[in-house]
Amino acid sequence: MKVMSIEEIVGSLESGMTIGIGGWGSRRKPMALVRAICRSPLTDLTVISYGGPDVGLLCAYGKVRRVVAPFVTLDSIPLEPHFRAARRDGSIAFTEYDEGMFMFGLYAAAHRLPFLPTRAGLGSDVMRVNPELRTVRSPYDDGEELVAVPALTMDVALVHMNRADARGNARYLGPDPYLDDLFVKAATTASYVSCERLVDTADLLGDGHVRSLLISRVHVTGVTETPRGAHFTDCEPDHGRDEAFQRAYVEAAADPDAWEAFRRRYLDGDEKAYQEAIR
């Protein structure tokens, strides 16, 4: 049985880990797990993410040492305020890759390769701001120079899906799989899936949409049912992004007193208290 509680999942994590977080911007993020990490004693984390409020909240709670991302955005609001503040204050390190480079880094880690070559990033400032990046030449006739993107290896991956079964098979129902399957394959220690609803395996596959079965149980350590666990990010078709809440989150971030009140009201209690507060 792979079914776990949020507390059991977060209790398995350790300070100093590199944690990959699935989703994209403010879309289908495992926010219930992120909120639990914020309430935990974990610190000194490296976070790998197509970043959104997951990165911002972890920065706001002082959990992050380094962020590796191509962007950190709230989608309908371009800039994540807490990440922006952490960068401005110099409280975190930041490794910024092009979106395509980031994807190839995930592919490399998922396939246990040290790097993968790509044209993405050539001729851009990505190479300037990441002087540790190297290029390689094709061993074939053209001898083309390519960026050697290092594997984005992570200790643990956290993703949120629409449906899952007790064995860890998981499915998305929205318009995009994002790259959650690469995150769970790239994790070297454990990968965890939160889901809107746990269902029987027969129901997971019953309507014939096998292509949306994104994650296989062989890559999953544990699964937890967290209805509205992606709030306030988008998780179609179960729920859209809570735009009003997201605006309140951004507005509160601009003022220390307002942020403290926001934290007390929504974030410092357990997940049950959070879900009750947003109703």
Secondary structure, 3 states (H helix, E strand, C coil): CCECCHHHHHHCCCCCCEEEECCECCECCCHHHHHHHHHCCCCCEEEEECECHHHHHHHHCCCEEEEEECCECCCCCCCCHHHHHHHHHCCCEEEECCHHHHHHHHHHHHCCCCEEEECCCCCCHHHHHCCCCEEEECCCCCCCEEEEEECCCEEEEEEEEEEECCCCCEECCCCCCCCHHHHHHHEEEEEEEEEEEECCHHHHHCCCCHHHEEECHHHCCEEEECCCCCCCCEECCCECCCHHHHHHHHHHHCCHHHHHHHHHHHHCCCHHHHHHHCC
